[in-house]
Amino acid sequence: MSTLLRVLMLLAAAASGPATLADEPGPLASPDTKLDYLLSSWRGRSLEELRQVWGKEAEIRPRGDNSVHVFERRIKVRASILGSISVYNGGGLACIAQFEVDPDEKIVRATRRGGGRECWNAFRRNEPR
C-alpha cells in the first residue's frame, strides 16, 4: 500500500468522528463481544449523556486529570447441586462498567469487570441514544 493511500485512509478515519467503532456484532456474537461493543460505543460521548442512560454512579475515582465513573449491577446467580436443589450465591455476581472521563467531560475509555450472559443482560439496554 502506498504512503499516500495510507495517509488518505488515516485522514478519512479522523474525519469520521471522535471514535471509529468496529462493525456491530451480529446476533450470534458472544455476550462478551456484544458487551465490549456496547461499552466502546460510549467513547466520545458526554458525561451528561452517560448519566441520563446509566443513572447514578456507584463510585467516582480520580485518575490523573481524568475521573473514572463506576457503575455496578449485582446479579443473583443460582448454582444447582445434584440437579434438584438450588442455592443462591449471597452476594451475587458483580457486573462492573467503568468509564474514564476527561476534563472536558467526554468519555475517553470504557472497560468492564465481569462478563458473560448475566452481565450482557444487565447492561444491554444502556446503549447511547
C-alpha positions, 0 to 999 in steps of 0.5 A: 500500500502506498504512503499516500493511500495510507495517509488518505485512509488515516485522514478519512478515519479522523474525519469520521468522528471522535471514535471509529467503532468496529462493525456491530456484532451480529446476533450470534456474537458472544455476550462478551463481544456484544458487551465490549461493543456496547461499552466502546460505543460510549467513547466520545460521548458526554458525561451528561449523556452517560448519566441520563442512560446509566443513572447514578454512579456507584463510585467516582475515582480520580485518575490523573486529570481524568475521573473514572465513573463506576457503575455496578449491577449485582446479579443473583446467580443460582448454582444447582447441586445434584440437579434438584436443589438450588442455592443462591450465591449471597452476594451475587455476581458483580457486573462492573462498567467503568468509564474514564472521563476527561476534563472536558467531560467526554468519555475517553475509555470504557472497560468492564469487570465481569462478563458473560450472559448475566452481565450482557443482560444487565447492561444491554439496554444502556446503549447511547441514544 
